[in-house]
Amino acid sequence: MWVQIYAMGRRAPLASIKRDGLRYNVVSSGTWIDEGNKKELEKIGLVQHQLTKDDINQYIQDFVNGAKNAIECGADGVEIHAANGFLLNQFLDPISNKRTDEYGGSIENRARIILEVVDALVDAISEDKVGIRFSPYTDSGGMSGSWDPTVFAHYAYVFAQLEKRAQEGKRLAFIHIYEPGVTANWVDDGTGTYVGGTTDFIYSIGKGTVIRTGNLTIHPEVAKEFLKQPNTLLGYGRYFISNPDLVDRLENGLPLNSYDRSTFYTDADKGYTDYPTYKEAIKLGWDKQ
């Protein structure tokens, strides 16, 4: 079991921040997810707090503490979440990072905190217990996504830096890539604001294990093509929840249980542990529905 660890930054729920008297931390003040985010801030009276260098150092330590706690609790490793418009993604993307210090401006500066988190976690729990997730094409959380092709140069730089560390004996367990065409977890399967492009460029930079995720259950032909690449694993999300025997179904071309989106991110077992296997579904008559 691997535990995903991340910080939300400007994607933190504003009502909760206000209710609990917390700071609304952002990479750069004066930037917003969208106009709705800006108006809600004004409405509830929250003020943006641009992270100081001390704040950044504390976040790095928080990642370390989270990783150590996960391992102590029995996790096999941790995945650093640097994707989907969350804090580390906000540092890397020029649309949300307008800083003028060593954490903003150049590609090297924008990527700095990501690499500092990686290095800190490797030192704390070892490289074979650390993976990292990226989403080069997503515009989730107000990121640039495919609309700014220069952003891909940032990812190429980060991948190269990770490969440099790997060649020095500190190769991460994996790099997890969110594929283009999957831009938000609330859109219907197979839809999104961008459906072209490729993340194949990672193979020309790194030699380690790559996990590729996104719409693979409804595009098995794409999954088969991905597996032709070396050191490649496939990741599944929503349909893994609704199909406890997902691997068997995919291998045998069996139909999948639909998932119930209304049960996502809830604290009950409904929608998590009550889906039937294919054989159980047949007995229940699901194939007749």
C-alpha angles and dihedrals in degrees: 000000000000122000120216113222126191148141122236104214110176091357091071112121106263097210091055092047090052094044094051096041094241130150120260099230120203135173091230127012115231094041123103138186089240141318091283090058091049093050093047090052090053092045097054095035101244120155122210116244113207108215116253123212089259089053091051091051089050091052090052090051090048090056089051092049091048092050093048091048091050092052092045089053091054105269116149091220147323134256117216106222106220094154145079098046097298125139101286090044088050090057093050098047119080091213091068101025113075095150121139098201129082090292096059142045110040126053089249091055096045090052094045100096093047091055092043090054091048093050093046093051093045089053091047103046106003131261096269089064095052130081131165135213128214135178108196095175102042124112090186112135092019097298123156096247117167093339092081110045091186088072090074088068087064091056092046088054093050092047090050091051091050090049090050089055090046092056088052089059100269105102113163119235090248148333112232116208126196107216126232116265093047105091105153138009093235098059121096118266113277094019134099142125092276129032103167135073132063141241092213089115089082090073092061090056110034134040100196134097116301125197114202119199137179137088092345095136092061093039105046090159089064091049090054091051091050091054090060087072118086122256092011129149128181124231127207129189127167097025091047087062095049096041114053088183095045096138092054092047093050093047092050100036093243122162117263132235112247115239127235107233092193089070095055117116094010129132099232131087093241109109093016111060104013102074115113128233116245092265091048091048091054091052089050090052095243089142089063095054 
